[in-house]
């Protein structure tokens, strides 16, 4: 258990250090417009890739197409229709539950 907490502390310090590198290295200077737009897109693209990975992940090699993919597609449709986040989550949950009930 001690090794787990050591890993948590090390990762916490490493994350804080990486987050501090940007402001320290740039000081008071501003980023260019192109660099700022690229940096703004990093977090959403990383989150999207993690969601897709967890949705299609299996315990072994390959991908698994199941009810989670139906829920993800329903959530994407609700987002495209510009619904609130609560509605998006509810639509995804209902679509996933219906797909599992049918299958």
C-alpha positions as CSV (number, residue, x, y, z in Angstrom):
1,X,0.0,0.0,0.0
2,X,2.9,2.3,0.7
3,X,4.1,1.9,-2.9
4,X,0.7,3.1,-4.2
5,X,0.9,6.3,-2.1
6,X,4.4,6.9,-3.2
7,X,3.4,6.6,-6.8
8,X,0.5,9.0,-6.2
9,X,2.7,11.6,-4.6
10,X,5.4,11.3,-7.3
11,X,2.7,11.7,-10.0
12,X,1.3,14.7,-8.2
13,X,4.6,16.4,-8.0
14,X,5.4,15.6,-11.7
15,X,2.0,16.9,-12.8
16,X,2.5,20.2,-10.9
17,X,6.0,20.6,-12.3
18,X,4.8,20.1,-15.8
19,X,2.0,22.6,-15.4
20,X,4.5,25.1,-14.0
21,X,7.0,24.8,-16.9
22,X,4.8,26.8,-19.3
23,X,4.3,29.9,-17.2
24,X,7.9,29.9,-16.0
25,X,9.4,29.4,-19.5
26,X,7.1,32.1,-21.2
27,X,7.2,34.6,-18.3
28,X,5.0,37.6,-19.3
29,X,5.1,36.9,-23.0
30,X,1.9,36.1,-24.9
31,X,1.5,33.0,-27.1
32,X,0.8,33.5,-30.8
33,X,-2.7,33.1,-32.0
34,X,-2.0,29.8,-33.7
35,X,-0.2,28.4,-30.7
36,X,-3.0,29.4,-28.4
37,X,-5.6,27.8,-30.6
38,X,-3.6,24.5,-30.8
39,X,-3.2,24.4,-27.1
40,X,-6.9,25.1,-26.6
41,X,-7.7,22.0,-28.7
42,X,-5.4,19.6,-26.8
43,X,-7.7,18.9,-23.8
44,X,-10.9,18.3,-25.8
45,X,-9.2,16.0,-28.2
46,X,-7.5,14.1,-25.4
47,X,-10.8,13.7,-23.6
48,X,-12.5,12.5,-26.8
49,X,-9.8,9.9,-27.5
50,X,-10.0,8.6,-23.9
51,X,-13.8,8.3,-24.1
52,X,-13.6,6.4,-27.4
53,X,-10.8,4.2,-26.1
54,X,-12.9,3.3,-23.0
55,X,-16.0,2.7,-25.1
56,X,-14.3,0.3,-27.6
57,X,-11.8,-1.3,-25.2
58,X,-11.8,-5.0,-24.5
59,X,-9.8,-7.0,-22.0
60,X,-7.7,-8.4,-24.8
61,X,-6.6,-7.3,-28.2
62,X,-9.1,-5.8,-30.6
63,X,-12.2,-3.7,-30.2
64,X,-15.7,-4.5,-28.9
65,X,-18.8,-3.2,-30.5
66,X,-21.6,-3.3,-27.9
67,X,-24.3,-1.2,-26.2
68,X,-21.8,1.4,-25.1
69,X,-21.2,2.5,-28.7
70,X,-25.0,3.1,-29.0
71,X,-24.9,5.3,-26.0
72,X,-21.9,7.2,-27.3
73,X,-23.6,7.7,-30.6
74,X,-26.8,8.9,-28.9
75,X,-24.7,11.3,-26.8
76,X,-23.0,12.6,-29.9
77,X,-26.4,13.2,-31.5
78,X,-27.7,15.1,-28.4
79,X,-24.5,17.2,-28.4
80,X,-25.0,18.0,-32.1
81,X,-28.5,19.2,-31.3
82,X,-27.0,21.5,-28.6
83,X,-28.8,20.0,-25.7
84,X,-27.7,20.5,-22.1
85,X,-25.1,18.2,-20.5
86,X,-27.8,16.7,-18.2
87,X,-29.9,15.8,-21.2
88,X,-26.9,14.4,-23.1
89,X,-26.0,12.1,-20.1
90,X,-29.6,11.0,-19.8
91,X,-30.0,10.3,-23.5
92,X,-26.8,8.2,-23.5
93,X,-27.9,6.3,-20.4
94,X,-31.3,5.5,-21.8
95,X,-29.9,4.5,-25.2
96,X,-27.3,2.2,-23.6
97,X,-29.9,0.6,-21.3
98,X,-32.3,0.1,-24.3
99,X,-29.6,-1.5,-26.4
100,X,-28.6,-3.8,-23.6
101,X,-32.3,-4.8,-23.0
102,X,-32.8,-5.5,-26.7
103,X,-29.6,-7.5,-27.1
